[in-house]
Amino acid sequence: MGAALALAHRGLGRVWPNPAVGCVLVAPDGDVVGRGWTQPGGRPHAETEALARAGDAARGATAYVSLEPCSHTGKTGPCADALIRAGITRAVIATEDPDPRVAGQGIEKLRKAGIAVTVGVGRTDAERLNAGFFRRVLDNRPLVMAKFATTLDGKVGTHRGESKWITGEAARGWGHALRATHDALITGASTVRVDNPDLTCRLPGMEACSPVRVVMDSRLNMPLTSRIVATAQDFPTWVVTCEGAPRERRHALSDLGIEVIEVAPDDGGRPEVMATLRELATRGITRAMVEGGPHIMATFMRSGVVDRIAWFRAAGVMGGDGLPAAHGFGVDRLADMPRYVRVRTIPCAPDLLELYERAGKTMPASREG
């Protein structure tokens, strides 16, 4: 199952709206006869790929699958049926699929065909890996990761706005790798105006793994000369704005290849966070990473939707004159402070990457317990 999960990880950021799944077929003598993982765009599925590689050797094999095989017919046939036709005798499944079109029906179909089924091996790791898919299906929003790059005392730039580069080359490489594992990258219009970023994955050979770029822009004031606009024909780019935004600006952005999405405003007249996330989920996004300045980071933290944090710490101290990682977002008491659990620490000499998950919120609320 560890191998199936490792294969599944290859699909993160590339298979939405589908889950990232891995499958390993093991013959009765213990030889691995087939491996597969969900392909870009969400199909072919992992089981189909593994069976194609195994051929006739799949008969009598055990299938290790990181998520319940699908049982419904979409653009491809059910994977549960494909496994049955191939003649496997046992299936080891990490966790059930929460999609109501599956939700135990794939497991039941395998059992009715006389296949021995074991469920729950590697469940925690499998559900963590596909937490974004679970969020979208159960909570109608993507998993949200906030990415910070700060000094040791939590500053993202000088009081004059200088921020390039707080962290070093190794840390920036890890940041691009994180982008590649997410379906969408969210930022604010002020970040586009001030930093003029590309927001792509620029690791050699991984440019095609760049996520959808999403800019939250209440009045569509993003400069039409920005790099994000200039490259909208090459990398999918969406702008989320408020209802009633200037029509001429909307047409101008659309003509340049940008999809404009209107949502209801929050109390401050900016795109409401949950409405934005629901729109992204409707379009298939399962994993979104937020990158930007103190305002947008505070907006997402205030909304209580940040499931994970990637915190890059540079080995330097800036002091009180520096810009904070997030502006104030309403924490008056310690009890109001969102709490996270550190799950991994990665040296990025001379910097450090710390990965956190929301305490008690690693899975959608409707899945916990």
C-alpha positions in Angstrom: 0.0 0.0 0.0 2.9 2.3 0.6 3.9 1.9 -3.0 0.3 2.6 -4.2 0.2 5.8 -2.1 3.6 6.9 -3.5 2.2 6.4 -7.0 -1.0 8.3 -6.1 1.1 11.3 -5.0 2.3 11.8 -8.6 -1.2 12.9 -9.5 -1.5 15.8 -7.0 -2.2 19.0 -8.8 -2.7 17.3 -12.2 -5.8 15.2 -11.9 -8.6 17.5 -10.6 -11.5 17.2 -10.3 -10.7 13.5 -9.7 -8.8 12.1 -6.8 -5.1 11.1 -7.0 -5.1 7.3 -6.8 -2.4 4.7 -7.0 -2.8 0.9 -7.7 -0.3 -1.9 -7.4 -1.1 -5.5 -8.7 0.8 -8.3 -7.0 0.8 -11.9 -8.3 0.3 -14.9 -6.0 4.1 -15.5 -6.1 4.7 -12.0 -4.7 5.9 -10.4 -7.9 4.5 -6.9 -8.8 2.9 -7.3 -12.2 1.3 -3.9 -12.7 1.5 -0.3 -11.4 -0.7 2.6 -12.2 -1.7 6.1 -11.1 -4.3 8.6 -12.1 -3.2 10.3 -15.3 -3.3 14.1 -16.0 -6.8 15.4 -16.3 -8.2 12.6 -14.1 -8.1 9.7 -16.6 -7.3 7.0 -17.3 -7.7 5.9 -13.7 -5.0 4.1 -11.7 -6.6 0.7 -11.9 -7.0 0.9 -15.6 -3.3 1.9 -16.0 -2.1 -1.0 -13.7 -4.3 -3.5 -15.5 -3.0 -2.4 -18.9 0.6 -2.9 -17.7 -0.2 -6.3 -16.1 -2.1 -7.8 -19.0 -2.9 -11.5 -18.4 -0.7 -11.5 -15.3 -3.5 -9.7 -13.4 -5.5 -13.0 -13.2 -5.2 -14.2 -9.6 -3.5 -11.1 -8.4 -4.1 -8.9 -5.4 -4.9 -5.3 -6.1 -3.6 -2.7 -3.7 -5.6 0.5 -4.3 -5.3 3.8 -2.4 -9.0 4.7 -2.8 -12.1 2.6 -3.4 -12.5 1.7 -7.1 -15.2 3.6 -8.8 -18.5 1.8 -9.6 -20.2 4.3 -11.9 -19.9 4.9 -15.6 -18.6 8.4 -16.5 -16.2 9.1 -19.4 -14.7 5.7 -18.7 -16.2 2.4 -17.4 -16.2 1.4 -13.7 -12.8 0.4 -12.4 -14.5 -2.2 -10.1 -15.8 -3.9 -13.2 -12.4 -3.8 -14.9 -10.8 -5.4 -11.9 -13.5 -8.1 -11.9 -13.0 -8.8 -15.6 -9.2 -9.0 -15.1 -9.7 -11.9 -12.7 -8.1 -10.5 -9.5 -8.9 -12.6 -6.4 -8.3 -10.0 -3.7 -8.4 -6.2 -3.2 -6.8 -4.2 -0.5 -8.3 -0.8 -0.3 -7.0 2.1 1.8 -10.3 4.0 2.3 -13.8 4.4 0.9 -14.6 7.0 -1.8 -16.9 9.7 -0.3 -18.4 10.5 -3.8 -22.1 9.4 -3.5 -21.8 7.8 -6.9 -19.4 5.3 -5.3 -19.5 5.4 -1.4 -19.1 1.7 -0.8 -20.7 0.5 -4.0 -17.4 -0.3 -5.6 -16.4 -2.4 -2.6 -19.8 -4.2 -2.6 -19.5 -4.9 -6.3 -16.1 -6.6 -5.8 -17.4 -8.7 -2.9 -20.5 -9.8 -4.8 -18.1 -11.0 -7.6 -16.4 -13.3 -5.0 -13.3 -11.1 -4.5 -11.9 -10.9 -1.0 -11.8 -7.3 0.1 -9.8 -5.7 2.9 -10.5 -2.0 3.7 -8.5 0.4 5.9 -4.9 -0.5 5.3 -3.1 2.9 5.2 -6.4 4.8 5.7 -4.9 7.8 7.5 -2.2 8.4 4.9 -4.7 7.9 2.0 -7.2 10.3 3.5 -4.5 12.9 4.1 -3.3 12.6 0.6 -6.8 13.1 -0.9 -8.0 15.5 1.7 -8.7 18.0 -1.0 -10.9 15.7 -2.9 -12.8 14.8 0.3 -13.2 18.5 1.1 -14.7 19.2 -2.4 -17.1 16.3 -2.2 -18.2 16.6 1.4 -17.8 20.4 2.1 -18.1 21.9 -1.3 -14.8 23.7 -1.1 -11.2 22.8 -1.8 -8.5 22.1 0.7 -6.7 25.4 1.5 -3.0 25.7 2.2 -1.5 29.1 3.2 2.1 29.6 2.1 4.3 32.1 4.1 7.9 33.1 3.5 9.1 35.2 6.5 12.0 36.1 8.7 12.3 34.4 12.1 10.1 37.1 13.6 7.4 36.7 11.0 8.1 39.6 8.6 7.5 39.4 4.9 9.2 42.6 3.8 10.6 45.9 4.9 8.4 48.9 5.7 9.3 50.1 2.3 7.9 46.9 0.7 11.2 45.2 -0.2 10.7 41.4 0.0 12.8 39.8 -2.8 14.3 37.7 -1.6 13.8 36.9 2.1 14.4 33.2 1.6 17.1 31.5 -0.5 17.1 29.5 -3.7 16.5 26.1 -2.1 13.4 27.4 -0.3 12.1 29.0 -3.4 12.5 25.7 -5.2 10.4 24.0 -2.6 7.8 26.7 -3.0 7.6 25.9 -6.7 7.3 22.2 -5.9 4.4 23.0 -3.6 2.7 24.9 -6.4 2.9 21.9 -8.6 0.9 19.8 -6.1 -2.0 22.2 -6.0 -4.8 22.7 -8.5 -5.0 26.5 -8.0 -2.9 29.3 -6.6 -4.8 32.2 -5.0 -3.5 35.7 -4.6 -4.8 39.3 -4.3 -4.8 42.1 -6.8 -2.5 44.1 -4.6 0.1 41.4 -4.8 -0.2 41.6 -8.6 0.2 45.3 -8.6 3.1 45.5 -6.2 5.1 42.3 -7.0 4.0 41.6 -10.6 4.5 37.8 -10.1 4.2 35.0 -12.6 2.7 32.5 -10.1 3.8 29.5 -12.2 5.9 26.5 -11.4 9.4 27.3 -12.8 11.2 24.1 -11.8 13.0 22.8 -15.0 10.8 20.5 -16.9 7.7 21.1 -14.6 6.3 24.2 -16.2 3.3 22.2 -17.4 2.5 21.5 -13.7 1.7 25.2 -13.0 -1.7 25.5 -11.2 -4.6 27.6 -12.2 -3.9 31.2 -11.1 -6.7 32.9 -9.2 -6.6 36.6 -8.5 -9.2 38.1 -6.0 -9.9 41.6 -7.4 -13.0 43.3 -6.1 -13.0 46.1 -8.8 -11.0 44.4 -11.6 -8.1 46.9 -11.1 -5.4 44.4 -11.9 -3.0 46.0 -14.4 -3.6 44.7 -17.9 0.2 45.0 -18.4 1.0 42.5 -15.5 2.8 39.3 -16.2 -0.2 37.3 -15.1 -2.3 38.9 -17.8 0.4 38.7 -20.4 0.7 34.9 -19.9 -3.0 34.1 -19.5 -3.0 32.4 -22.9 -0.3 30.0 -21.7 -1.5 29.4 -18.1 -5.2 29.2 -17.0 -6.0 32.4 -15.2 -9.2 33.2 -13.3 -10.1 36.5 -11.7 -12.7 36.5 -8.8 -14.5 39.8 -8.5 -17.7 41.2 -6.8 -21.0 41.3 -8.4 -21.4 44.5 -10.4 -17.8 45.0 -11.2 -17.1 47.3 -14.2 -18.3 45.6 -17.3 -15.7 47.1 -19.6 -12.9 45.8 -17.4 -14.5 42.4 -17.4 -14.7 42.4 -21.2 -11.0 43.5 -21.4 -9.8 40.7 -19.2 -12.0 38.1 -21.0 -10.6 39.2 -24.4 -7.1 38.5 -23.0 -8.0 34.9 -22.1 -9.0 35.4 -18.4 -12.1 33.8 -17.0 -13.9 36.3 -14.7 -16.0 34.9 -11.9 -18.4 37.1 -9.9 -19.3 36.3 -6.3 -21.1 38.1 -3.5 -19.0 40.7 -1.6 -18.1 40.4 2.1 -18.7 43.2 4.6 -15.6 45.1 3.3 -16.8 45.0 -0.3 -14.3 42.3 -1.4 -15.0 38.8 -2.8 -16.3 36.7 0.0 -13.9 33.8 0.8 -16.4 31.0 1.2 -18.3 32.1 -2.0 -15.0 32.1 -3.8 -14.0 28.6 -2.6 -17.4 27.3 -3.6 -17.0 28.6 -7.1 -13.6 27.0 -7.3 -15.0 23.7 -6.1 -17.8 23.9 -8.7 -15.1 24.2 -11.4 -13.3 21.1 -10.0 -10.6 22.6 -7.8 -9.7 20.3 -4.9 -6.5 21.8 -3.6 -5.8 25.6 -3.4 -2.7 27.4 -2.1 -2.9 31.0 -1.0 0.2 33.2 -1.7 0.2 36.9 -1.1 0.6 39.9 1.2 -0.6 40.5 4.7 -4.1 41.4 3.7 -5.2 38.3 1.8 -3.5 36.1 4.3 -5.4 37.7 7.1 -8.6 37.4 5.1 -8.3 33.7 4.7 -7.1 33.2 8.3 -10.1 35.2 9.5 -12.5 33.0 7.5 -11.3 29.8 9.3 -10.7 27.9 6.1 -6.9 27.5 6.2 -6.5 23.7 6.6 -2.7 23.6 6.2 0.3 26.0 6.4 3.6 25.9 4.6 5.9 28.3 6.5 9.3 29.1 5.1 11.6 30.7 7.7 14.6 32.7 6.7 17.4 32.8 9.3 17.1 36.6 9.9 15.3 39.1 12.1 13.7 42.3 10.8 12.1 43.9 13.8 8.9 45.9 14.3 9.4 48.0 11.2 8.8 45.0 8.9 5.6 44.0 7.3 3.8 41.2 9.2 2.9 37.9 7.5 -0.8 38.7 8.1 -2.6 41.8 9.2 -4.9 41.6 12.2 -7.9 39.2 11.8 -9.8 39.5 15.0 -7.9 37.5 17.6 -8.7 39.1 20.9 -8.1 36.1 23.2 -5.7 33.2 23.1 -8.8 30.9 22.8 -9.6 32.6 19.4 -6.3 31.8 17.9 -6.3 29.1 15.2 -4.1 26.2 16.3 -2.0 24.0 14.1 0.1 20.9 14.5 3.5 20.6 12.8 3.6 17.5 10.7 7.0 17.9 9.0 10.2 20.0 9.0 12.3 20.2 5.9 15.8 21.9 5.9 16.2 24.3 2.9 19.7 25.6 3.8 20.0 28.2 5.0 16.2 28.3 5.6 13.6 26.0 7.0 10.2 24.8 5.8 7.6 23.8 8.4 4.4 22.1 7.3 1.4 22.4 9.6 -2.2 21.0 9.6 -5.1 22.5 11.5 -5.4 20.9 14.9 -8.3 18.5 14.8 -9.2 19.5 11.2 -7.1 17.3 9.0 -10.2 16.0 7.3 -13.5 17.6 6.3 -15.8 18.1 9.4 -18.4 15.6 8.0 -15.7 12.9 7.8 -14.1 13.3 11.2 -14.9 11.2 14.2 
